[in-house]
Amino acid sequence: MRSVGAPVLRVILAVLGLAIGTSWWLVGDAAHDLTAWDLAWFAIAAAAVEPLSIRQPGGLPVAASLAVIGTAAILGASPVVLALIAAIAWLAGRLVKRQPLEPLTLLGRVIGSWTLAGVAGLGTAAVPLIWVGDGSEVAAALPVGGALAVGLGIVVGLPASETLARTVGRRRHVIRRAREAVVATWLVAPAVAATAALGALVHPVLGAWTLPIMLIPLLAARFGLEQLFVADRAYEQTIRAMSRLPEHFNEGPIGPVPAEHGVRVGELAREVALELGLSERDMTEVVRAAHLHELGRIDLEGDEPVTRKHLAHAGGRVVRQVSGHLKGVAAIVEAHGDLAASARRSDQVNLAARIVAACCELDLYSPDPIEPGQRDEVVVRLVRDVGDLAVVSALMRVLDRRPVEA
């Protein structure tokens, strides 16, 4: 996967999705007990809950309407019907939120729903087992194969495919990113998949009441997860705000901190960590350390002579006082001030420290885009000061992409 770029990946995923969806006509049956009125209700329900996306910290948002679409897929709705429901829901969500209409995003949603119909058909064909309730008077039934296939598509296929499609020029470690995206939605995606299966199970009994009854628990869970997401985002915003504190402590021999230095270093460090294939957890600590790497300035006394090593140790002390959950970040902040010692160690803390130091040096050298004629000088300086060719090479690749992405 290292040689495949983001545009090629998107085309491959789209073609594969269309092929899977088209297989529905080869293996699938007509919708089981779904009338035109039922399908209209599905479209209305999907449009009603589309604006209520479900998020958890570190994961991609999942549209609540996917539970409705998943139910229709398990019940045997065709790719055309699912694509139409998804398009109606997406357009309704955009209008409610007053967001711009993005044709490529709509196309992705339509292809995803088209694919889900094929996945359900293939699952039903592979496992032609229908679970029914005990007793002759119980009408509840569930196509087991279709439910399992749709659940797998929502839990694994959705986050993995979205991550692959969002690589944005990063050709390395995309499989790892896809795997991490699946793990990052471990609360949301299974809940949506279970709700879809529940709707398919009780639809023969409840009919039109299926959708409100199955969606109430999901939306309640969405409320709790939203609070968790908001709290996590506030925590990250607090750290980002703290990165600006050193800009007010510019006295002393180390010199002033350029405006927005911590923010820029954090953004660069995130890209370099992605390029080097760090895990999501390690990348988060790198970014936090990059934001806070100058925080030691607020702990220095007057005009006392200090070195970068002293500043880094002061920063580590301050970060530990901020929160007990930032011990790993504090260790990175301390290590980035002594690159001679860090270069001799290969653990994650010292690798993270070298990433922060390289991004910091680059921003202090030139916060604006580097001119082509300066590139060799910058590379030599970074290799000399940081002592890690892999980190410097990753940083240069990030800079090479920036003009293209702008």
C-alpha positions in Angstrom: 0.0 0.0 0.0 3.0 2.4 0.2 2.9 3.2 -3.5 -0.9 4.0 -3.7 -1.9 7.6 -3.5 -5.1 9.0 -2.0 -6.9 9.7 -5.4 -6.2 6.2 -6.6 -7.5 4.7 -3.3 -10.7 6.7 -3.6 -11.3 5.4 -7.2 -10.5 1.8 -6.1 -12.9 2.0 -3.2 -15.6 3.5 -5.3 -15.3 0.8 -8.0 -15.2 -2.0 -5.4 -18.2 -0.6 -3.6 -20.3 -0.3 -6.8 -19.3 -3.9 -7.8 -20.3 -5.2 -4.4 -23.7 -3.4 -4.5 -24.4 -4.6 -8.0 -24.0 -8.2 -6.9 -27.3 -7.7 -5.0 -29.1 -8.5 -8.3 -27.2 -11.8 -8.6 -27.7 -13.1 -5.0 -30.4 -10.9 -3.4 -34.2 -11.2 -3.3 -36.9 -8.6 -3.4 -37.4 -6.6 -0.2 -39.0 -8.8 2.4 -42.4 -7.3 3.3 -41.3 -3.8 2.5 -44.0 -1.8 0.8 -43.6 1.6 -0.8 -45.2 3.1 2.3 -42.5 1.4 4.5 -39.7 2.7 2.3 -41.2 6.2 2.5 -41.1 5.9 6.3 -37.5 4.7 6.2 -36.6 7.8 4.1 -38.4 10.1 6.5 -36.8 8.6 9.6 -33.3 8.7 8.0 -33.8 12.3 7.1 -35.0 13.1 10.6 -32.0 11.7 12.4 -29.4 12.5 9.9 -28.3 15.8 11.6 -27.7 13.8 14.8 -24.3 12.3 14.1 -22.8 10.2 16.8 -19.2 10.9 17.8 -16.7 9.6 20.3 -13.3 11.1 21.2 -10.7 10.2 18.5 -13.2 8.6 16.2 -14.9 9.6 13.0 -18.6 10.7 13.3 -21.2 8.1 12.4 -24.6 9.3 11.0 -27.5 8.0 13.1 -29.3 7.6 9.8 -27.0 4.6 9.1 -29.1 2.6 11.6 -32.2 3.1 9.4 -30.3 2.4 6.2 -28.8 -0.7 7.8 -32.3 -2.0 8.8 -33.5 -1.6 5.3 -30.5 -3.4 3.9 -31.0 -6.4 6.2 -34.7 -6.5 5.2 -33.6 -6.8 1.6 -34.0 -3.3 0.1 -32.2 -2.9 -3.3 -29.1 -0.7 -3.8 -31.2 1.8 -5.7 -33.6 2.2 -2.8 -30.8 2.5 -0.2 -28.9 5.0 -2.3 -32.1 7.1 -2.6 -32.8 7.0 1.1 -29.2 8.0 1.9 -29.3 10.9 -0.6 -32.6 12.2 0.9 -31.2 11.9 4.4 -27.9 13.6 3.5 -29.6 16.5 1.7 -32.0 17.0 4.6 -29.1 17.0 7.1 -27.2 19.6 5.0 -30.3 21.9 4.8 -31.0 21.6 8.5 -27.4 22.5 9.4 -27.2 25.1 6.6 -24.0 23.5 5.3 -22.8 23.7 1.7 -23.8 20.9 -0.7 -20.7 19.0 -1.6 -21.3 16.7 -4.5 -18.3 14.4 -3.8 -19.5 13.8 -0.2 -23.0 13.0 -1.4 -21.5 10.6 -4.0 -19.6 8.9 -1.2 -22.7 8.5 0.9 -24.7 7.1 -2.1 -21.9 4.6 -3.0 -21.6 3.5 0.7 -25.3 2.7 0.9 -25.3 1.0 -2.5 -22.4 -1.1 -1.2 -24.3 -2.0 2.0 -27.2 -3.5 0.0 -24.7 -5.8 -1.8 -23.0 -6.7 1.5 -26.4 -7.6 3.0 -27.3 -9.7 -0.1 -24.0 -11.5 0.0 -24.3 -12.2 3.7 -27.8 -13.6 3.3 -26.7 -15.8 0.4 -23.7 -17.1 2.4 -25.6 -17.8 5.6 -29.3 -18.4 4.5 -30.5 -18.7 8.0 -33.5 -16.8 9.3 -34.0 -16.7 13.1 -37.6 -16.6 14.2 -39.1 -16.2 17.6 -40.3 -19.3 19.5 -43.9 -20.1 19.2 -46.3 -20.0 16.3 -47.8 -16.6 17.3 -44.4 -14.9 17.3 -43.7 -13.0 14.0 -40.2 -11.6 14.8 -37.6 -12.8 12.4 -34.1 -11.9 11.4 -32.0 -12.8 8.4 -28.9 -13.9 10.3 -26.4 -13.7 7.4 -27.6 -10.3 6.3 -27.5 -8.9 9.8 -23.9 -10.2 10.4 -22.7 -8.8 7.0 -24.3 -5.4 7.6 -22.9 -5.3 11.1 -19.4 -6.1 9.8 -19.8 -3.4 7.1 -20.7 -0.8 9.7 -18.2 -1.7 12.3 -15.2 -2.4 10.1 -16.0 -1.3 6.5 -17.3 2.2 7.2 -14.4 3.6 9.4 -11.7 1.8 7.4 -12.9 3.0 4.0 -13.4 6.6 5.2 -9.9 6.6 6.6 -8.4 5.2 3.4 -10.3 7.8 1.4 -9.0 10.7 3.6 -5.3 9.9 3.4 -4.8 13.3 1.7 -1.5 12.4 0.0 0.0 10.3 2.9 0.8 7.1 1.2 2.4 5.4 4.2 0.9 3.3 6.9 -2.7 3.6 5.6 -3.6 0.1 6.8 -2.5 0.9 10.3 -4.7 4.1 10.1 -7.6 2.1 8.9 -7.2 -0.4 11.8 -7.0 2.5 14.3 -10.1 4.1 12.8 -12.0 0.8 13.5 -10.8 0.7 17.1 -11.7 4.4 17.5 -15.4 3.8 16.8 -15.7 0.8 19.1 -18.5 2.5 21.0 -20.5 4.0 18.2 -20.3 1.6 15.3 -21.5 -1.5 17.2 -24.4 0.4 18.7 -25.5 1.5 15.2 -25.1 -2.0 13.9 -27.1 -3.5 16.8 -29.8 -1.0 16.3 -30.1 -1.9 12.6 -30.4 -5.6 13.5 -33.0 -4.8 16.1 -35.1 -2.9 13.6 -34.9 -5.7 11.1 -35.9 -8.2 13.8 -39.0 -6.4 15.1 -40.2 -4.9 11.8 -42.5 -7.8 11.0 -44.2 -7.2 14.4 -44.2 -3.5 14.8 -44.4 -2.2 11.3 -44.4 1.6 11.2 -43.6 1.7 15.0 -40.3 0.0 14.3 -38.3 3.1 13.6 -39.1 5.3 16.6 -38.8 2.4 19.0 -35.4 1.2 17.7 -34.0 4.8 17.5 -34.9 6.0 21.0 -32.1 3.9 22.7 -29.6 4.9 20.1 -30.3 8.6 20.4 -30.1 8.3 24.2 -26.6 6.8 23.8 -25.8 9.5 21.4 -26.5 12.1 24.0 -24.1 10.5 26.5 -21.3 10.1 23.9 -21.8 13.7 22.7 -21.1 14.9 26.3 -17.9 12.8 26.3 -16.9 14.1 23.0 -17.4 17.8 24.0 -15.5 17.3 27.2 -12.5 15.7 25.3 -12.6 18.6 22.8 -12.6 21.2 25.6 -9.6 19.4 27.1 -7.7 19.6 23.8 -8.7 23.3 23.3 -7.4 24.1 26.8 -4.0 22.6 25.9 -4.0 24.5 22.7 -4.7 27.7 24.6 -1.9 27.0 27.1 0.5 26.8 24.1 0.1 30.6 23.8 1.1 31.3 27.4 4.9 31.3 26.8 4.4 34.2 24.3 4.0 36.5 27.3 7.3 35.4 28.9 9.8 36.7 26.5 12.5 38.0 28.9 15.8 36.2 29.4 18.6 34.8 27.3 16.5 32.2 25.4 14.7 34.9 23.4 11.0 35.5 22.5 8.5 32.9 21.4 7.0 33.8 18.0 3.2 34.3 18.0 1.3 31.0 17.4 4.6 29.1 17.6 3.2 26.3 19.7 0.1 25.9 17.4 2.3 25.7 14.3 4.7 23.2 15.9 1.7 21.1 17.0 0.3 21.0 13.5 3.6 20.0 12.0 4.2 17.4 14.7 0.9 15.7 13.9 1.8 15.4 10.2 5.2 14.1 10.9 3.8 11.5 13.4 1.3 10.4 10.8 4.1 10.1 8.3 6.2 8.0 10.6 3.3 5.7 11.4 3.0 6.4 15.1 -0.1 5.0 16.8 -3.1 7.3 17.6 -2.2 7.4 21.3 1.5 8.2 20.6 0.5 10.8 18.1 -1.8 12.5 20.6 1.0 12.8 23.1 3.4 14.1 20.5 0.9 16.9 19.5 0.2 17.8 23.1 4.0 18.0 23.9 4.5 20.1 20.8 1.8 22.5 22.0 3.4 22.7 25.5 7.1 22.4 24.8 7.8 26.1 25.7 5.7 26.1 28.8 8.7 26.0 31.1 9.1 29.7 30.6 6.4 30.4 33.1 8.5 28.6 35.8 11.8 30.4 35.2 13.0 33.0 37.7 13.7 36.4 36.3 16.9 36.8 34.2 18.7 33.6 35.5 20.8 32.0 32.8 19.1 29.0 31.4 19.7 26.5 28.6 17.2 24.6 26.4 17.8 21.6 28.8 16.8 23.7 31.8 13.8 25.1 30.0 12.7 21.6 29.0 12.9 20.3 32.6 11.0 23.3 33.8 8.4 22.6 31.2 8.1 19.0 32.3 7.5 20.1 35.9 4.8 22.5 34.8 3.0 19.9 32.6 3.0 17.4 35.5 1.3 20.1 37.7 -1.4 20.7 35.0 -2.7 17.1 35.0 -1.7 13.7 36.2 -2.9 12.4 32.8 0.0 14.2 31.1 2.9 12.3 32.5 3.9 10.9 29.1 3.7 14.4 27.6 5.9 15.8 30.4 8.5 13.1 29.6 8.5 14.2 26.0 8.8 17.8 26.9 11.8 17.1 29.1 13.5 14.8 26.6 13.3 17.3 23.7 15.6 19.6 25.6 18.5 17.1 25.5 18.8 15.8 22.0 22.3 14.5 22.5 20.9 12.0 25.0 17.7 11.4 23.1 19.6 10.5 19.9 21.1 7.5 21.7 17.7 6.1 22.7 15.1 4.4 20.4 12.0 4.4 22.6 8.8 6.2 21.8 9.3 9.0 24.2 12.7 10.0 22.6 11.3 9.6 19.1 8.5 11.9 20.0 11.0 14.3 21.6 13.0 14.4 18.3 9.8 15.1 16.3 8.9 18.0 18.6 12.5 19.4 18.4 12.6 19.1 14.6 9.3 20.9 14.2 10.3 23.6 16.7 13.6 24.2 15.0 12.0 24.5 11.6 9.4 27.0 12.8 12.0 29.1 14.6 14.1 29.1 11.4 11.2 30.0 9.1 7.5 30.0 10.2 6.6 30.8 6.6 7.0 28.3 3.7 10.6 27.6 3.0 12.0 28.8 -0.3 13.5 26.1 -2.6 16.9 27.6 -2.3 16.9 27.3 1.5 15.9 23.6 1.6 19.5 22.2 1.7 20.5 24.6 4.4 17.4 23.7 6.5 18.0 19.9 6.1 21.7 20.2 7.1 20.8 22.2 10.1 18.0 19.9 11.2 20.1 16.8 10.8 22.9 18.4 12.8 20.7 19.6 15.6 18.1 16.8 15.8 20.3 13.9 14.9 17.5 11.7 13.4 17.5 11.4 9.6 14.2 9.5 9.6 12.4 12.4 11.4 14.0 15.0 9.2 13.0 13.1 6.1 9.4 12.7 7.3 9.3 16.5 8.0 10.6 17.3 4.5 7.9 15.0 2.9 5.3 16.9 4.9 6.6 20.2 3.7 6.7 18.9 0.1 2.9 18.2 0.3 1.9 21.5 1.8 2.0 23.6 -1.4 0.0 20.8 -3.2 -2.7 20.7 -0.4 -3.0 24.5 -0.2 
